């Protein structure tokens, strides 16, 4: 197995929180949930995911990501 990962690049803002989430599936997959303060009043929540190749794995992984969003 090689290395699998996610990257989030942004130009402006301050990272407040980053959470790494393991996603289900045959291969190691994951997601990052990041909260970025754009300014004193606005915070942006971003989810970055590396989904699997198999349809069944992707469906289950998408379900987990949707649960995280709520």
N, C-alpha and C positions, 0 to 999 in steps of 0.2 A: 504494500500500500504506500502511496505517496502522501504528501501533505495536502490537506483540504483546508480551505479557509474562506473567510469573508473579509472584505475591506470596506471601510466607509471613509470617503474623502470629502472634506468640505472646506470652503474658503474662509468663511466667517462664522464666529460663534464660539461659545465655550461649552465643552462637554461637561454635562452635569452628572450623568449616570450612564453606564454601559453594562448590560447584562448579557451573558452568553447563554444560549439555550441549546441543549442537545435535541436533535430531531430524530424520530424513529426511522428505521430503515435498515437495509442490509449493509450499506456503506456508511462510514462516519459522515454525518451531515449536521449542520447547525445553523443557528440564526443569531444575530446581534440585535438587541433592542437598545437604542441610544436616545438620550434626551439631550438636546443642544439648546442652550440659551442663546437666542439670536440678539436679544437686547434685554432691558430690564422688565419688559412687559410680555415678550413673546418667547415661548418655548416650543421647539419642534421635536416631535417624537418620530423616530425613523426605525423601521425594521428592515434588516438586510438578511436575506436567506440564501443558502446554497442547497437547492433541492436535488433529490435523487433522479436517476434516469428512468426508473420504472414507474409506470402510471400509478400503481397501487401505493408505492412509497410516497410519491408526490402528493397523492390525495390525503394520506394520513399526515404528512408533514404540513400541508396547507391547513388542515384542520387544527393542528397545534398552533400554527402562526395566527390563525383567526381567533383562537381562544386567548392568545396573548394580547391581541388588539383590544379585546373587550374588557 
